Amino acid sequence: MHGRFMTKTRVIIAKPGLDGHDRGARVIARALRDAGMEVIYTGLRQTPEQIAAAALQEDADVVGLSILSGAHMHICPRLMDELRARGLDHVVVLVGGIIPDADVPKLKALGIREVFQPGTPMQEIVDFIRRAVEPRAETV
């Protein structure tokens, strides 16, 4: 390390709501781990409160939501409020899943940094996260 403290980017991957399909979330988690990030997968059916609490406890740089249920316009505003209430305005929030194009600008207006549709190459997600958190953390 040559006297310089380096830390891995810490990513929370969460499946909010009632959707029970988590294969995509697990694939993303593995790809981010393979890219050298520290990934915490919170599991299925997480509430915005639980996700925000995990982000605080784990000192997350990024929260990635996998939403296939269509509940993104209900869940995302609540999560952003919960993160702000905990002083986590700096956390980069990403959403992946089945998101209608018309909702993407609405999500970004809430503070969601990026929305990834099905079929997005894993390297594109990895590169986005690296650029988004570069000032705070460096991957080892």
N, C-alpha and C positions, 0 to 999 in steps of 0.2 A: 504493500500500500504506500510505501515511501512517505509516511507521516501524514498522509492526506486521508481523511475519513470519507469513505464512500459507502453508500447504502443502496440496496436494491429498491426499485420501484415497488411499492406495496399496492396491490389491487384486490378489492373486494368484488367477487362475482356473486350476484344474487338473483334469485327467481322470485319476484314478488307476485302476490295474488294467488289465484286458485289454480293456475296452469300447472299441471303435473309433468310436463315434458321438459327434461333438463339435459338432453343429449347435447344440444348446441352449447349450453353453458359449460358443460364438462369439456367439450372440444376446445372452446375458447380458453378455459382455464389451463388446459394442458399446453396449448400453443404459447400462452404468455409465460408459463413456467419454463418451457423449452427456450424461450427468448431471454431467460435470465431474471424474470420478475418473480417476486414473492406473491403468491396468489392464495387468497382465503376464499373458499367457496362456502357460502352460508347455508346452502341447501334450499329445498323447496318451500313454497308458501310463506315467504317472509313478508312482514309488514314494513311499511316505510320507517316506522319507529325502530324496528329491529335492525334494519339495514343501516340507519344512521348511527345507532348505538354501536354496531360492529365497526363502522368506519372510524368512530372516535376511539374505541378500545384498541383497534389495530393500527392506529395512526396511518390510515390509508391515504395514498396519493390519488387513487382513482377508485370510483365505484362504477362497475359495469352491470347494467340490468339486462336480463334476458326476458323479454315479454312477448308471448305469442297469443295471449288471451284477448287482446283488444282493449285492455284496461289501462293502457299507458297514459291516457289523458286524465285518469283519476289518480293513478299511483304517482306519477312524476311530480305534479305540483306538491303533493303531500311530502314526498321525499325531500324535495328542495327546501321546503319549509323546515323540515326536521333537521336537515344539515345546517341551515342558517342558525337555527335555535341553539345548536351545539357549537357554533363558531367555526364551522367547517366550510366556509365560503371558498376556500382555496382548493377543495377536493374537485377533481375533474370527474364529471358524471357523463357516462356514455350509455346509450341504449341500443340494443340489438334485438332484432326479431321482426315480426310482421307489423310494420308501421306504415300506414297509408302516407303517400307523398304529401298530401294536404296537411298532415299533422306535423311534419318535420319542422317547418318554421315556427309553429306554436311551441313545440318542445324546446327549440333553441332559444325562443324568447323567455322561457322559464329559467334558462341557465344551463340546459343540457348542452354539452360541448359538441357532441356528434351523435348521429344516428347511423347505425350500420344495418343495411338490409341483408336478407339471406343471400348467400353467394359472395359476399365481400371476401376478398383474399385475406388470409390470416396476417400476412406480412403488412398489408395496409393498416390493419388494426394495431399491430405492434408498432409500426412506424409512427402512427398518430399519437399513441400513448407516449412514446419516447419524446416526441416534439413537445407534447403538452406538459410534461413534467420535468423537462430538462433543467430548468433553473433550480428546482428543489432537490432532485435526486439524480444520481447517475447509476446506471446498471453496471454491475461488476462483471 
